[in-house]
Amino acid sequence: MGSTQGQPSKAEGDAGPSTTVNGLPIREIPGGYGIPVLGAVGDRLAYFWTEGIPNFYENRRKKFNSTVFRMNMIPGPPGFPKNPVVMLLDQKSHKVLLDNDKVEKRDCITGTFVPDLQYFGGYRPTVYLDTSEEKHTLLKGFLFEVLKASRPRIFPEFRKSVSEVFDAWEAGLKKEGKIKFKDELAIAALRFNIKAFLNVDPADPTVEANLGKGVKSTVMTWLAPMFLPIAPAPIPRLLKPVLAPVAELVMHTFPVPFLLVKPKYDQVVKFFRANSKEQLDLAETQFGLNRDEALQNLMFTTCFNSWGGIQILFPNIIKRLASTSPEFQRELREEVRKATGESGGLITPASFSSMPLLQSAVYEVLRMDPPVPSQFGRAREDLIVESHDAAFRVKKGEMLACYLPVIGRDPKIFTSDPQDYNPKRFVGEEGQKLVQYVLWSNGPQTGSPTTTNKQCAGKDFLTTVAQLLVAEVYLRYERIQVDGDNLVALSPPSV
Ligand code: HEM
């Protein structure tokens, strides 16, 4: 039997089953799956409606007095495959999910269901591949090359895109007094993302097969339906009693047929095919990949992995920063100004090394609000998983899962105010020791993605653009203020 940290032991002369591992009592995994189908439906209703997340997790953690327990993952039967998982909610047990010798990551990025492969042109994208599959090495290697080629474009293109967003925000604020800020940011992020990876603007009317001004809605129409089964329904509280049953039936009970989104998907394929000749040549000659498979992967990585994550993360960065004190924001601005002083107010890759406050503020958003909250893996063998307080036997083939927003607030690791956004948390020697526990990328923030692990290929790209966003904000403004989803003030520098 494998073990995450140790082997079971028993008292001398004791012929009975082992009772401890590394001094931890071996405990039966609490929780369960209930009656077939009904148990799954019950958990799904609790997850989305009666309890909601994160309460769903917190309630079970308290009820079972354990950070490891059994539950049904969403979406589940009757319209989706069976969904039993062992949930891991602390930093210690979560480690097993990062150990590729212990867990298989085949077809489990979305948990216990996989969207219809027609959404991906019939291929399994890199995120769905296990490290033991040769294709994983080839496709991830190809994506690393795409990322490398994007480097010279990142800083100038980002600045251009974000300046347009700031102009639009300012105009909106002047006219309306407040402005919903997410949309401008999401469209700019998508155009920037495609420019970085493909070197063309998808909205430019002179570009072949361009997606025009509707680029965001076209891409969303292709992407969103495949993930509807695991997405919460955005229904206002008052309307829930009326609309929840409809949303449950439409979104979470059966998959959305691909045919409904095929026209938009075809448009995205046409655009990528027309504009990624250079990348596909590289995939074919350097990695021996089939051009169509490389194309589908490039498309999915650009639009889902990268932009999908960014469009969740960026608004959270803005909200978290706006929640900090005017004094902190002034301090951040001073740091950015100083660090960019020598490069004439331009942010360069070197600037970040003298912005510890900014870096910490970004890591803290990634700790609190990891954009991809859940990860999964199947036990390759019988395992013993250790939490902080107990050890648990897991059988070969069982699916393990985690929920990062709870793990990121593990009070045994983040001992001071784990539930609060503290932008200075990672500053200084003690703060730096905590960086390894920032796990949004399916690996520690101090680790590196490789073709032999499952850490996010775009970890460094993402960290760079997140830091760029904050630096650009504070180069231009002294303070930002947000109320809910509305931006209500952008204070220009007073000096
Ligand atoms: C994998 C998150 C941005 C490409 C992953 C995984 C996570 C993640 C959690 C691991 C999934 C799993 O195996 O369980 C995010 C978030 C992002 C982001 C939250 C933005 C906020 C990017 C970017 C790229 C990218 C910019 C660009 C190349 C990938 C790829 C994989 C991956 C290719 C699969 C890695 C593998 O199979 O080894 N990402 N990611 N991601 N990500 Fe990201």
Residues whose N, C-alpha, C, O or C-beta is under 5 A from the ligand:
A	BS01	HEM	I109 T126 V127 L129 T301 N305 S306 G309 I310 L313 P371 V372 Q375 F376 W440 S441 N442 T450 N453 K454 Q455 C456 A457 G458 F461 L462
